[in-house]
Amino acid sequence: MVGGSDVPGGRRERVRRAVRPVWLWPTLLTLVVAATGIGHAQPWRDELATWSAAARPLPDLARLAATVDATVAPYYLLLHGWVAVFGDSVTALRAPSVLAVTGAAGLTAVLGERLFGFRAGQLGGLLFAVLPSTSRYGQEARPYALATLLAVAATVLLVTALRRPGRGRWAAYAAVVTALGLAHLVALTLLAAHALAVRGGAARRWLLALLPATSVSIPLALLARRQQSRQLSWVDPARLGDLAGLPGSLTASAVVGGLLVGLAVVGAARPRDDTPARGGPAGTTVAPRWGWIMLATVAAPAALLFVAGLVTAVWVPRYLVFTTPFLCLPAGALLASVRLVPALTVVGVTAALGAPAQLDLRRTHDWPRSAQVDYRAAARIVAANQRPGDAVVYGSRDGFLFLDLGLAYHLGDGHPRDVLAVRDPRRAGDLRAAECERPAHCLAGVDRVWLVVAGDRADPVVALPTAKREALDGFSPTGRWTVPGITVALLARAG
């Protein structure tokens, strides 16, 4: 009779897992939600940087890593191979992130099943699927989705290695942790929470498993430290008040973040019945501490990044999005303690509360939403009115708007000549082109100039640096258009 029971390891449970694996519905739901409207929002400035890097030949990509964006270089290398096969459309650029969050949802369910039981894992995976942040970073060509996948995979492998130690399992854990550091250095703060789960003789094996990640991450971190002033100059120091908004930052919705944190805290604090651990002998129980360790997997990285942000420019809440699955698991454990219909109702309410954020992120990825920069509309204006021989001048290449990359992406080979660019950024190992020191000389022989500047400018020429403004003294405006975040003007040489 025991063999046909529903206890873990029983025949009926094994059949159920084979027919309806715990990861099935979370994976399918995440794939559908994250892929819906994947190409609606145009690439924002960070994704334009990804496109610029991934589209470069490998020697140029190596030069970029040596001068700027070293921490993202492994992701750029991955995207380089992907783009070579699938192209650089918006959907193609974002598809790896969709696949990553889809895999993360499945592994979240697997981890939840191993720690808290089948239903808890499934409900935790479903919660992760409907979070606005899952779609937000699943539809972004940046490394956050990949880091989330690897963070959950590393935690699954840690639990496996602790319960059934073996060289192969520890080697797999070491490999995934190394990949996690390459995908996103900040995600290695996850190891502070992993340390809480390691006991006794496993500590030595765990420390040995970290050696590959350490050998790779330390040189990368030192290189990134030298590049920090360029890459994170926009980051403000951390403030205590920032922590209050962290749940909303992690989930891309303040109300959803508050609900999820509440569910997770109650779920972690709630006493659990003694149930045999999956794969363990009879009498082995799931330790209640796993609920608190899941919360520590969110709190420890946040605390470490916040403290670092007090002394240096690193406090960027989205860097912590890899922790969201670990909030979903104790929340799923709480929901598993009630009947299925009320539990699924809570998942549905979470999805409904996040619906406005889901709609917003499919309109624009810019933040705040009111600061949208419509590169696509500006490119359409130029495409509809340009003539052979036209040139383009950008108001400024400082900052992170990447107006030149935005027009280049949307116009392709048909964009006007960037007349002031005297050094290709690919050869310079940079994301920005070096400009001509004598703009008037570089504009010689040009009769029509497209002027592209940030913001809504009644007279875009006035906003230019002195040298550029003087170089355009001989041109007269013949047209001006404004789109969100950009002013486009057409200037013609007088006479």
N, C-alpha and C positions, 0 to 999 in steps of 0.2 A: 504493500500500500504506500510505503514511503516513496518508492520510485516514481509513483504517478502523482505525487503531491505537487503543490505549488511552492514548496520551500525551495530556496536557492539550491541549485544542483539537481533538483528533481526532474523526472522525465518530462512532465507537463511544461515546466518552465523552460527546459531546453528546447522543446518543440516550439513554444511561443517565441523564444528569442530567434530561432531560425526562420520562422515565418514572418514575424513582426519585430525585427531588430529595433533596439531602443533609439537608434540614430535615424531611422527611416523618415518619420514625419517631421522632426526638426530640420533635417537636411532638405527635404522637398520644400517645406514652407519657406526656408531661408532662400533657397534658389529662386523660387517664384517671386518673393517680395523684393529681394535685392536686385534681381534682373529686370523688374518692371520699371520702365522709363529710364533705362540705363543711359541712353543717349540724349535725353531731353536737356539736361543742364550742360552748357558748354564747358569745356575745360577751364578751370580757374587758374590763377597764376602759379600755384604749386604744381599743378598738372602740366602746365606749359613747360615748366622747368624739367619735369620728367620726360616729356616728349623731346625737348631739345637734347637732353643727355642721352636718352635711349636711341635716338636716331643717328648718333655720331659713330664713326668708325672706332674700333676698339682702341687704337693709339690715342685718338682725341678724347675718348672717354677716360683713359688712364690719366691724361693730362688734367682733365677736369677734377678727378678725384684727388690729385696731388695738390690742387690749389683751392678748391672749394667743394663742399658737399661730400666729403670723404665718407661720412657716416651713411649716406644714402647710396654710395657707389655700388655696393653689392646688389641692391635692388635695381639700380639702373642697368647693371650687367644682365640681370635676369630679364628685364624688359627689352633689352637690346636683342636678345635671342627671340623673344616672343614677337616683337615688331617685325623682325626679319621674316617670320613665317606668316603672321596674321595681319600685318599692316598696322597703320597708325590712326585708324578711325577712332572716334570717341569710344565706341563700343569695344573695339579691340584693345585699346589702352586700359580700359577698366575691367575687362573680363577676368584677368588674373585675380583681381580683388574680390569679384563676385564668387569665384571658385574658392578663394581663401576663406571668406566668411561662411560659405556653405560647408566647407570642411570643418571649420571651427564649431559650427552648430552641432554637427554630428558628433564630434569629439567631446563637446560639452555634455551632451546626453550620455555618452559612454562613461565619462568621468563621474557624472552624477549617479549613474547606475551602480558603479563600483563602490561609491562612497555611501550613498543613501538609499539605493534601491531603484528598481526599474521605473516606477511611476515618477519618482523625484527627478531622475535623469531626463525622462521624456519631457516633463513639464518645464524643467530648467532650460532644456534646449529650445522649447517652444517660446519661452519668454525671451531668450536671446534672439530668436528669429524675428520677433515683432518690434524690437527696440529700434527707434529711429537711427541711432548711431550705427547699428549693423548695416542698414542700407546706406547711410551717409558714407561710411568708410569702405563699404562694399562697392560703392560707385565712385571711387576715387583712385586715380592712378598714383598712389603713394604707398609706402610700405606698412601702413598701420594694420590693414587687414591681414597681411602675411604674418606680422608680428603676433597678432591675436591667435591665428591658427597655430603657430609654433609654441606660444605660451601654453595653450591648452594641451597640445601634444606632449610638451615636456612634462607637464603635471601628470598626465595619464601615465607616461613612462616611469615617472618617479614612483607613483603609487604601485605600479606593477613590479618595479625593481625592489621596493621595500617589502612587498608581500611574497614575492617569489624571486629571491635574489639569484642572479646569474650574470656571468660576464657579458653575454650578449645583450641582456636587458640594460645593464649599466652603460654599455658601449652605445646602445641606441639613444639612451638619455643624454650621454655626452655629446653625441652628434647633433641632436636636436637643439640642445642648449647653445652649442657653438653657432648653429644656423640662426638661432634667435638673436644672438649678439650681433651677427652680421646684418640681420634684417633691421634691427633697431636697438642701439646700444642701451637706451633707457629701459628697455624691457628686461634687461638682466637684473634690474632691481627685484624682479620676481623671485630671485634666489634667496632673498632675505626671508621670504615666507616659506620657501622650500626647506630652509634650515630648521624651521620649527617642526617639520614633520619627520626629520631624521633623528633616529635614536640609536644609542648603543654602538654596536659594531658596524652599523651601516654608515656611520659618520665618515669613517676613513674611505670607504668605497665612494661615497658621495663627493668628498673633496677631490679624490683622484679623477672623478668624472668631470670635474670643473676645469681641469688643467688645459684641455684643448681650447675651451672657450676663453680662458684667461690669456693663453698665448696669442690668440687672434685679436681679442678685444682691447688689450692694453695698448698695442701699437696704434690701433684704429682710434682709440680714445685720445691718445697723445697728438695724433695728427689732427683730429677734430678740434682739440683744444686750441691749436694754432689758428684754425679757421673760424673760430667762434665769433670773433668781432665782426666778421663780414656776414656770417650766416644768421646770427641771432641778435643783430643790433637793434631790431625792432621789439625785442622782448623786454617787458618791464620787470622790475624786481618783484618777487613774491610778496603778497600781503596776506595777513591773517584772514581778512574777509574773503579772499579767493576760495578758501576751503568750503565756505558755505555754498558756493556755486558749483562745486566739483561734481556732485551727482548729476546735475543738469548738463555739465560739459561731457561727462562720460556717456550719457545716453542721448545727447542732442535734444533733450526736452527736460525742462525743470520739473514739471509735474510727474513725468514718467520716472525721472531720477529719484525724486522723493518717495514715490510709491515703491520702487524697487529696493531702495535702501531699507525702508521700513519692513518690507517682507523678508529681506535677507537677515536683518538683525533679529527679528522674531524667530525666523527659522533656525538660525544658529543657536539661539538661546533655548529653544524648546527642547525638553528632554525627549530622547528617542527610545523606542523600544529596542531591546537587544535582538538584532537580526544577524544571522550568520553572514560574514563577509563573503563576497563573491570569490570563489576559488579557494576559500579557506576551509579548514576542517570544522566539523560541528563544534559549536561552543565558542568559535571565534566571533567576536562581535565587532560591528562597525563602531569605532571609537567616536564618542560625541565630539571630540576635539576637532574633527574634520570640518565641522561647520564653522568653528572659530578660525581654523586655518584658512578656509576660503575667504573669510572676511579679512584676515591678515594679508592675504594675497592681493587685496585691494588697498588696504590701509598702509602696508609697509612701503610699496613703491610710491604711493602718494606722499607719505611722510618724508621719504628720502629725497624725492624730487623737490618737494617744497623747501626743505632745509637747504638743499643745494641752490635753490632759486633765491634764497635770502642773500647769498654772497656772489652769485654769478648768474648770467642770463640763460637760464634753462627752464624756467617755470612756464611750460606750455601744457595746459590740461589735456589737450588731445593726445599728447605723448603717452598718456596713461590709459588709452582706450582698450589696450590689450587686457585690462583687468575686468572688463564688463562680464565675461562669462562666469567669473568667480562670484559675482554678485547674484547671478541668476540661479546658481546651484542651491545655496541655502534657502532662497526664495522658493525654488522648486520643491525642496524637501518639506517646507511648510505647506505648500499647496497639496502635496501628496498625502497629508494627514487628514484631508477632508475628502468628501465624495468627488467623483470625477467631474460632474456637471458644474458644481460651484468652482472647482479648480480651473476648468476651462473658461468659465465666465470671467475669472480674474485675468486670465491671459487675453481674452477678448477685450476687456475693459482697458488693459494696458495698451493693446493695439489701437483702440479708439482714441485714447488720450494722446497717443503719439501721432495720430493721423495728420494734424496740422503741420507738424515738423516733417513728416514724410512727404507731404505735398510741397512744402517750401524747398526741401533739398533737391527735388526734381526740377525746380525752377532755376535755382542758382546755388552754387557751392560757396559763393563769397560770404564772408562774415564780417560785420553784421549784414543781414540780407539787404538792407537799404544801401549798402556800399557796393552794389553790383557793378561790375565792369563788363560791358557788352562788347567784347572783341568781335564777335560774329557780325553784329550789326554794323560796326565800323568797317569791317572788311567788305561787307556787301556794298556799302556806299562807294568805297574805292573801286571795287570790281565793276560797278555799274557805270562809272564815269571816267575811268582812267584811259589814257592813250599811250601808244608806244613812245618811249623816251621819257615818260614821267619819272620823277624821283620822289622819295619820301624822306621827311625829316621828323624826328621825334623830339618832343619837348625836353625830355630828360630820360637818361638811362639809369639814374640813381633810383634807389628804392626797389620795390619788389612787384611793381605792376606788370613789367615785361610787355609793354605795348608792342615792341617789335616782334616778340615771339608770338603774341596773339594774332597779329596780322599775318605773319609768315605762316602760321598753322592753318588759318582759314583760307588764305589766298593761294597757298602752295607755290608752284613755280611762276604763277602769274602776278606776283606782287611787284610793285614798283621798285626800282633800284634804291637801296639804302645808301644814299649818296655820301653821307658823312661817315659811314663805317669804313675805317681804314685798316682794321685788323679783325679778321674773322674770329669770333669768340671760340670756335672749335680749335683753332690753332693756338689761341692764347690760353686755353684751358680755363675758360670762364663762361658764364651765362650771358655776359654783356659784351657787346662789341666796343672796341676803343674807337673814339670819334676823332675826326679831323681837327687839328688845332687851329687851322685857318679855314673856317667854314666858307667864307667868300670865295676862296681859291677852289675849294672842292665843288662849289655850285656853278663854276664857270661852264658855260655851254648848256646849262639846264634851263628850259623855258617854263616848265610847269612843275610845281612842288606840292605834294600832299603833306600837310602839316598835321601831326597827330599829337595831341597833348592830353594830359589827365584832367578830369573835371569838366565842368560846364563853364566855358570861357566865351564871353562876348567878343573879346579880341584876343585870340590865342597867341598872336605874335608878341603881345605885351608880356606874356608869361615866360617868354624864352630867356635864357642867359644872354648877356650882352653881346657876345660874339655872334651868336646865331641870329639875334634880332637885327644886328647891323648888317649881316650877310643877306638878310631878306628885305632890306630897305628898297631894293630895286624891284620888288614883286608887289603886285596888287591882289587883294582877295577877290575871287570870283565866285566863291561859294563857301558856305559854312553849315555844318550839320552837328547836332548834338545827339548822342545816345547815352544811356546810363554809364557814367563814369568816364566818358571820353568826348572830346571835341575834335572834329575832323574839319579841316579847312583846305580849300584848293586855292593856291596862289599862282599867278601867271606873271612872267617878267614883263614889266612895263614896256610898251612899244613893240 
